[in-house]
Amino acid sequence: MSSHDKEQTTLDYRRSNREILALALPSVVSNITVPLLGLADVAIVGHIGDSRYIGAIAIGSMIFNVAYWLFGFLRMGTSGMTAQAFGSGDDVAALGVLVRALTVGWGMAFLLLLFQVPLGVLALRLMNTPSDMWLLVSRYLRIVVWGAPAVLGMYGLMGWFVGMQNTRVPMFVSVFQNVVNITLSVLLVFVLGLGIEGVAMGTLFSQWAGMAVAMWMMLRMSSTRKQGLKWKSIVQRALGESAAMARFFSLNRDIFLRTMCLVAVNMFFTSAGARQGTLILAVNTLLMIFFTLSSYVQDGFAFAGEALVGKYHGAANRRSLVLTVKMLFFWGVGIALAFSLCYVLFGSKLLLLLTSDRTTTSAAVDYLWWVYVVPLAGVAAFVYDGIFIGLTASRGMLLSCAVGAALFFCVFFVAFPYMGNHALWLAFIVFLVMRGVVQSVIFPRLL
């Protein structure tokens, strides 16, 4: 390799590195702010003076978190297809993807609103809601459910922004929503004395406020005037192209089924811990926070992968695509090593920050070493998820998750009689590793 080629390669790596960080860092901030909406509600009702309010908010938030998680395909599918349209220079096609995502999202929201009563009763029963909290949770659900169109619409918008190589807007909207939610909830609860309804209305208004801001920023970014087309033409074209609509549904069907596999594993993980007693449930809950912390950062870089891989795939720029993949793995492995090292050095101290219950922390130490390997076990799965979304290779994502989930249950049921709760963590590690292994086998064929 000549000195000129070496210099060019160095410049390419630096450019790729800047692109990844410019997209990943705002995404990390956005991810960290997501759980704050629920935490803020819990903190506010925690000062009302009745523990039932805390339980009601926790159950109500969990119901919506699980429900909306199933619709995550609206964001992921939108980002990959938008990024490819962006890379090919077709802004109208990118807006068409957004129109389809908003149409599907609002359609799903309409069904949630239409069947909110039977779905709410079913959710309350599935959550084993205590009788003394049933009315409180119902009052919370009846208000917050009207935010469904805003939340599901936001999924499409956030995916569109990521695909358009802009993660700063999602970050701003996430922070804005939290500020509005906290401010309004405090005002409605402590000044107007509205109780749990005040918290629900604060959450509801923040969701719609975030949606309004995101729509306004999308309109500013959209290039409809440059293209000489009006929104009516874009909507008609987006919804009238049967092949594009079929591709949208096919892609999102695979992502939805993949999400179902994730939900099955996560819900079984919680229930398997609960069946072993309150202490083990508490231990597993605390240790999963370690995984959640690392996943927020790794997910941020996966978002960067969605945007950049999709862009270069749409532009048919294979060299930049491969270079981006290499840099994504460089950052992914580096972050995983950093988290594992921090957990080895400070894991026991972090446990003490999370709880003052010595019985729980003592029991958690016996399982703490599993946390050391979790970031490394999941690094390939996180990085490849972003890459596969950018390539709109949803079938590969579904296959990897299905294989991982199947092995998760096999390992658990075979090993549990001999290893107890350690079998649950072993199965979870296998689940993460196998997702990455299957995707690593599929990836070369996609290129």
Secondary structure, 3 states (H helix, E strand, C coil): CCHHHHHHHHHHHHHHHHHHHHHHHHHHHHHHHCCHHHHHHHHHHCCCCCHHHHHHHHHHHHHHHHHHHCCCHHHHHHHHHHHHHHHCCCHHHHHHHHHHHHHHHHHHHHHHHHCHHHHHHHHHHHCCCCCCCHHHHHHHHHHHHHHHHHHHHHHHHHHHHHHCCCCHHHHHHHHHHHHHHHHHHHHHHHHCCCHHHHHHHHHHHHHHHHHHHHHHHHHHHCCHHHHCCCHHHHHHHHHHCHHHHHHHHHHHHHHHHHHHHHHHHHHHHHHHHHHCCHHHHHHHHHHHHHHHHHHHHHHHHHHHHHHHHHHHHHCCCHHHHHHHHHHHHHHHHHHHHHHHHHHHHHHHHHHHHHCCCHHHHHHHHCCHHHHHHHHHHHHHHHHHHHHHHHCCCHHHHHHHHHHHHHHHHHHHHHHHHHHCHHHHHHHHHHHHHHHHHHHHHHHHHHC
